[in-house]
């Protein structure tokens, strides 16, 4: 199974550059599949020749020349951040990272890691 996001479009906003807001229920990467308790709202943006998928709440960005490349990058970034933050003890994290870690752990309903 390849990397994929399963988004549902929520709305489209036009402010100088096109932005689409959508909600992700599941992230599937090469390493894991994450089912979310609630949808993760992200923005899909186009800047110059690149597409960006951005979760401001989690401070995660995926980029690529195509939307599919940006989805793959976002999935891999999510996998890395989720696992990295959870392998570190809270006393080694800044307050900001602790808050992101708490949101990640409340968001992920089911972690089907393949490693």
Residue frames as a rotation matrix with the C-alpha (Angstrom) as fourth column:
UNK 1
0.591 0.807 0.000 0.00
0.807 -0.591 0.000 0.00
0.000 0.000 -1.000 0.00
UNK 2
-0.280 -0.708 0.648 1.45
0.681 -0.622 -0.386 3.40
0.676 0.334 0.657 -0.94
UNK 3
-0.830 -0.030 -0.557 1.36
0.443 -0.643 -0.625 6.65
-0.339 -0.765 0.547 0.93
UNK 4
-0.441 0.719 0.537 -2.04
0.454 -0.338 0.824 8.28
0.775 0.607 -0.177 0.88
UNK 5
-0.938 0.343 -0.049 -4.22
-0.151 -0.533 -0.833 10.73
-0.311 -0.774 0.552 2.70
UNK 6
-0.493 0.847 0.197 -7.96
0.823 0.381 0.421 10.31
0.282 0.370 -0.885 2.75
UNK 7
-0.932 0.095 -0.349 -9.24
0.072 -0.897 -0.436 13.89
-0.354 -0.432 0.829 2.75
UNK 8
-0.001 0.942 0.337 -12.72
0.998 0.020 -0.052 15.25
-0.056 0.336 -0.940 2.36
UNK 9
-0.685 -0.299 0.664 -13.01
0.449 -0.891 0.062 18.77
0.573 0.341 0.745 0.99
UNK 10
-0.267 0.550 -0.791 -14.51
0.858 -0.239 -0.455 21.27
-0.439 -0.801 -0.408 3.42
UNK 11
0.776 0.545 -0.318 -14.32
0.361 -0.796 -0.485 24.55
-0.518 0.262 -0.814 1.52
UNK 12
0.012 -0.750 0.661 -12.36
0.983 -0.114 -0.146 26.68
0.185 0.652 0.736 -0.91
UNK 13
0.615 0.084 -0.784 -10.98
0.389 -0.898 0.208 30.12
-0.686 -0.433 -0.585 -0.15
UNK 14
0.348 -0.486 0.802 -9.51
0.863 -0.167 -0.476 32.54
0.366 0.858 0.361 -2.68
UNK 15
0.895 -0.206 -0.396 -7.09
0.050 -0.835 0.548 35.01
-0.443 -0.511 -0.737 -1.11
UNK 16
0.274 -0.777 -0.566 -4.39
-0.863 -0.458 0.211 36.00
-0.423 0.431 -0.797 -3.67
UNK 17
-0.727 -0.469 -0.501 -3.47
-0.631 0.745 0.218 32.33
0.271 0.474 -0.837 -4.07
UNK 18
0.247 0.867 -0.433 -5.81
-0.550 0.494 0.674 29.39
0.798 0.071 0.599 -4.14
UNK 19
-0.818 -0.370 0.441 -6.22
-0.572 0.437 -0.694 27.55
0.064 -0.820 -0.569 -0.85
UNK 20
0.107 0.836 -0.538 -8.37
-0.353 0.537 0.766 24.54
0.930 0.108 0.353 -0.16
UNK 21
-0.454 -0.163 0.876 -9.22
-0.889 0.145 -0.434 23.50
-0.056 -0.976 -0.211 3.35
UNK 22
0.189 0.518 -0.834 -9.91
-0.461 0.797 0.390 19.83
0.867 0.311 0.389 3.88
UNK 23
0.330 0.021 0.944 -10.21
-0.921 0.226 0.317 17.31
-0.207 -0.974 0.094 6.69
UNK 24
-0.315 -0.539 -0.781 -8.11
-0.600 0.751 -0.277 14.15
0.736 0.381 -0.560 6.95
UNK 25
0.689 0.616 0.382 -9.60
-0.704 0.444 0.554 11.09
0.172 -0.651 0.740 8.70
UNK 26
0.831 -0.414 0.371 -6.72
0.270 0.884 0.383 8.68
-0.486 -0.218 0.846 8.03
UNK 27
0.388 -0.787 -0.479 -3.05
-0.915 -0.392 -0.098 8.85
-0.110 0.477 -0.872 7.11
UNK 28
0.892 -0.183 0.413 -1.42
0.200 0.980 0.000 5.88
-0.405 0.082 0.911 5.42
UNK 29
0.382 -0.845 -0.375 2.33
-0.916 -0.400 -0.032 5.82
-0.123 0.355 -0.927 4.90
UNK 30
0.087 -0.446 -0.891 4.81
-0.471 0.769 -0.432 3.06
0.878 0.457 -0.143 4.09
UNK 31
-0.800 -0.593 -0.089 5.40
-0.162 0.356 -0.920 2.55
0.578 -0.722 -0.381 7.80
UNK 32
-0.848 0.485 -0.212 1.99
0.346 0.205 -0.916 2.97
-0.401 -0.850 -0.342 9.43
UNK 33
-0.368 0.828 0.423 -1.69
0.382 -0.281 0.881 3.72
0.848 0.486 -0.213 9.18
UNK 34
-0.954 0.075 -0.289 -3.27
0.234 -0.415 -0.879 6.22
-0.186 -0.907 0.378 11.56
UNK 35
-0.140 0.965 0.221 -7.03
0.693 -0.064 0.719 6.46
0.708 0.254 -0.660 12.08
UNK 36
-0.890 -0.230 0.394 -8.10
-0.023 -0.840 -0.543 9.72
0.456 -0.492 0.742 13.70
UNK 37
-0.575 0.693 -0.435 -10.69
0.723 0.182 -0.666 10.26
-0.383 -0.698 -0.606 16.40
UNK 38
0.539 0.661 -0.522 -11.63
0.264 -0.721 -0.641 13.55
-0.800 0.208 -0.563 14.74
UNK 39
0.682 -0.275 0.677 -10.71
0.702 -0.011 -0.712 14.91
0.203 0.961 0.186 11.32
UNK 40
-0.120 -0.805 -0.581 -7.45
0.648 -0.506 0.569 16.86
-0.752 -0.308 0.582 11.08
UNK 41
0.888 0.459 0.025 -8.09
0.340 -0.619 -0.708 20.12
-0.309 0.637 -0.706 9.23
UNK 42
-0.219 -0.975 0.039 -5.34
0.615 -0.107 0.781 21.07
-0.757 0.195 0.623 6.82
UNK 43
0.583 0.311 -0.750 -4.81
-0.354 -0.734 -0.580 23.54
-0.731 0.604 -0.318 4.00
UNK 44
0.152 -0.499 0.853 -3.70
0.872 0.475 0.123 22.72
-0.466 0.725 0.507 0.50
UNK 45
0.603 -0.038 -0.797 -1.85
-0.159 -0.985 -0.073 25.63
-0.782 0.171 -0.599 -1.03
UNK 46
0.571 -0.483 0.663 0.00
0.819 0.275 -0.504 26.31
0.061 0.831 0.553 -4.27
UNK 47
0.668 -0.479 -0.569 3.12
-0.160 -0.839 0.519 28.44
-0.726 -0.256 -0.638 -4.05
UNK 48
-0.165 -0.695 -0.700 5.05
-0.885 -0.209 0.417 28.99
-0.436 0.688 -0.580 -7.25
UNK 49
-0.141 0.045 -0.989 5.68
-0.759 0.637 0.137 25.49
0.636 0.770 -0.056 -8.65
UNK 50
-0.903 -0.264 -0.337 5.01
0.009 0.776 -0.631 23.61
0.429 -0.573 -0.698 -5.42
UNK 51
0.278 0.961 -0.016 1.99
-0.145 0.059 0.988 22.30
0.950 -0.272 0.156 -3.55
UNK 52
-0.830 -0.481 0.283 1.92
-0.324 0.001 -0.946 22.49
0.454 -0.877 -0.156 0.24
UNK 53
0.324 0.842 -0.430 -0.26
0.257 0.359 0.897 20.62
0.910 -0.402 -0.100 2.70
UNK 54
-0.677 -0.589 0.441 -0.14
-0.142 -0.484 -0.864 22.39
0.722 -0.648 0.244 6.04
UNK 55
0.432 0.684 -0.588 -1.45
0.652 0.213 0.727 21.63
0.623 -0.698 -0.354 9.51
UNK 56
-0.027 -0.424 0.905 -0.86
-0.308 -0.858 -0.411 24.79
0.951 -0.290 -0.107 11.48
UNK 57
0.757 0.401 0.516 -2.09
-0.599 0.110 0.793 23.15
0.261 -0.909 0.324 14.69
UNK 58
0.898 -0.407 0.166 0.53
0.294 0.837 0.463 20.38
-0.327 -0.367 0.871 14.49
UNK 59
0.434 -0.747 -0.504 3.18
-0.666 -0.643 0.379 22.47
-0.607 0.171 -0.776 12.71
UNK 60
-0.211 -0.423 0.881 3.51
0.336 0.815 0.471 19.85
-0.918 0.396 -0.030 9.95
UNK 61
0.361 0.235 -0.902 4.03
-0.717 -0.549 -0.430 20.71
-0.596 0.802 -0.029 6.27
UNK 62
0.026 -0.334 0.942 4.30
0.511 0.815 0.274 18.42
-0.859 0.474 0.192 3.27
UNK 63
0.185 -0.032 -0.982 5.55
-0.635 -0.767 -0.094 19.77
-0.750 0.641 -0.162 -0.06
UNK 64
-0.226 -0.319 0.920 5.83
0.477 0.787 0.390 18.45
-0.849 0.528 -0.026 -3.58
UNK 65
-0.941 -0.154 -0.301 5.77
-0.193 -0.487 0.852 19.26
-0.278 0.860 0.429 -7.26
UNK 66
-0.484 0.842 -0.239 2.37
-0.085 0.227 0.970 17.53
0.871 0.490 -0.038 -7.42
UNK 67
0.205 0.649 0.733 -0.47
-0.892 -0.184 0.412 17.18
0.402 -0.738 0.542 -4.95
UNK 68
0.882 0.111 -0.458 0.30
-0.006 0.974 0.225 13.47
0.472 -0.196 0.860 -4.64
UNK 69
-0.082 -0.983 -0.166 3.94
0.464 0.110 -0.879 14.26
0.882 -0.149 0.447 -3.81
UNK 70
-0.455 -0.012 0.890 2.78
-0.593 -0.742 -0.313 16.74
0.664 -0.671 0.331 -1.14
UNK 71
0.647 0.742 0.173 0.46
-0.664 0.437 0.607 14.06
0.375 -0.508 0.775 0.33
UNK 72
0.602 -0.511 -0.613 3.33
0.427 0.855 -0.294 11.57
0.675 -0.084 0.733 0.51
UNK 73
-0.458 -0.820 0.342 5.59
0.179 -0.462 -0.869 14.14
0.871 -0.337 0.358 2.15
UNK 74
-0.103 0.511 0.853 2.88
-0.835 -0.511 0.205 15.12
0.541 -0.691 0.479 4.67
UNK 75
0.847 0.445 -0.291 2.26
-0.271 0.832 0.484 11.45
0.457 -0.331 0.825 5.54
UNK 76
0.247 -0.851 -0.463 5.95
0.611 0.508 -0.607 10.83
0.752 -0.133 0.646 6.13
UNK 77
-0.560 -0.402 0.724 6.31
-0.208 -0.778 -0.593 14.01
0.802 -0.482 0.352 8.21
UNK 78
0.366 0.770 0.523 3.29
-0.804 -0.021 0.595 13.02
0.469 -0.638 0.611 10.32
UNK 79
0.803 -0.109 -0.586 4.77
0.214 0.970 0.112 9.55
0.557 -0.216 0.802 10.88
UNK 80
-0.197 -0.979 -0.054 8.13
0.501 -0.053 -0.864 11.01
0.843 -0.197 0.501 11.90
UNK 81
-0.475 0.039 0.879 6.73
-0.523 -0.816 -0.246 13.69
0.708 -0.577 0.408 14.23
UNK 82
0.598 0.788 0.148 4.21
-0.624 0.341 0.703 11.36
0.504 -0.513 0.695 15.91
UNK 83
0.743 -0.338 -0.578 6.82
0.430 0.902 0.025 8.71
0.513 -0.267 0.816 16.61
UNK 84
-0.302 -0.928 0.218 9.66
0.412 -0.334 -0.848 11.08
0.860 -0.166 0.483 17.54
UNK 85
-0.254 0.260 0.931 7.59
-0.675 -0.738 0.022 13.07
0.693 -0.623 0.363 20.04
UNK 86
0.754 0.646 0.120 6.27
-0.549 0.519 0.655 9.88
0.361 -0.559 0.746 21.62
UNK 87
0.514 -0.631 -0.580 9.70
0.569 0.758 -0.320 8.35
0.642 -0.166 0.749 22.12
UNK 88
-0.537 -0.707 0.460 10.88
0.138 -0.612 -0.779 11.42
0.832 -0.355 0.426 24.07
UNK 89
-0.273 0.376 -0.885 10.09
0.962 0.119 -0.247 12.04
0.013 -0.919 -0.394 27.73
UNK 90
0.647 0.666 0.371 8.04
0.657 -0.734 0.170 15.16
0.386 0.134 -0.913 28.44
UNK 91
0.723 -0.399 -0.564 10.80
0.269 -0.590 0.761 16.70
-0.636 -0.702 -0.320 30.57
UNK 92
-0.414 -0.879 0.237 12.95
0.566 -0.044 0.823 16.82
-0.713 0.475 0.516 27.40
UNK 93
-0.230 0.445 0.865 10.32
0.923 -0.181 0.338 18.77
0.308 0.877 -0.370 25.44
UNK 94
-0.986 0.013 0.169 9.43
-0.041 -0.986 -0.163 22.45
0.164 -0.168 0.972 25.25
UNK 95
-0.520 0.854 -0.009 5.95
-0.070 -0.053 -0.996 23.47
-0.851 -0.517 0.087 26.36
UNK 96
-0.033 0.479 -0.877 4.94
-0.933 -0.329 -0.144 23.98
-0.358 0.814 0.458 22.71
UNK 97
-0.553 -0.250 -0.794 6.08
-0.608 0.773 0.180 20.47
0.569 0.583 -0.580 21.71
UNK 98
-0.958 0.271 0.091 4.32
0.101 0.619 -0.779 18.98
-0.267 -0.737 -0.621 24.76
UNK 99
-0.182 0.942 -0.282 1.07
-0.474 -0.335 -0.814 20.58
-0.862 -0.015 0.507 23.59
UNK 100
-0.045 0.109 -0.993 1.55
-0.987 0.150 0.061 19.24
0.156 0.983 0.101 20.05
UNK 101
-0.885 -0.330 -0.329 2.34
-0.274 0.940 -0.204 15.78
0.377 -0.090 -0.922 21.46
UNK 102
-0.717 0.678 0.163 -0.87
-0.013 0.220 -0.975 15.87
-0.697 -0.701 -0.149 23.53
UNK 103
0.109 0.757 -0.644 -2.92
-0.804 -0.314 -0.505 16.84
-0.585 0.573 0.574 20.45
UNK 104
-0.382 -0.327 -0.864 -1.26
-0.819 0.554 0.152 14.09
0.429 0.766 -0.480 18.38
UNK 105
-0.991 -0.080 -0.105 -2.05
-0.022 0.885 -0.464 11.47
0.130 -0.458 -0.879 21.02
UNK 106
-0.413 0.911 0.006 -5.64
-0.112 -0.044 -0.993 12.60
-0.904 -0.411 0.120 21.38
UNK 107
0.027 0.377 -0.926 -6.05
-0.939 -0.309 -0.153 12.72
-0.343 0.873 0.346 17.58
UNK 108
-0.540 -0.320 -0.779 -4.72
-0.648 0.748 0.142 9.22
0.537 0.581 -0.611 16.78
UNK 109
0.400 0.792 0.460 -7.48
-0.915 0.376 0.148 6.76
-0.056 -0.480 0.875 17.60
UNK 110
0.849 -0.122 0.514 -5.69
0.096 0.992 0.078 3.75
-0.519 -0.017 0.854 16.14
UNK 111
0.193 -0.886 -0.422 -2.01
-0.932 -0.300 0.205 3.34
-0.308 0.354 -0.883 15.24
UNK 112
0.917 0.081 0.391 -1.38
0.036 0.958 -0.283 0.43
-0.397 0.274 0.876 12.90
UNK 113
0.268 -0.909 -0.318 2.41
-0.872 -0.369 0.321 0.67
-0.410 0.192 -0.892 12.70
UNK 114
0.943 0.062 -0.328 4.04
-0.250 0.781 -0.572 -1.74
0.221 0.621 0.752 10.33
UNK 115
0.060 -0.995 -0.084 7.51
-0.418 0.051 -0.907 -1.63
0.906 0.090 -0.413 11.86
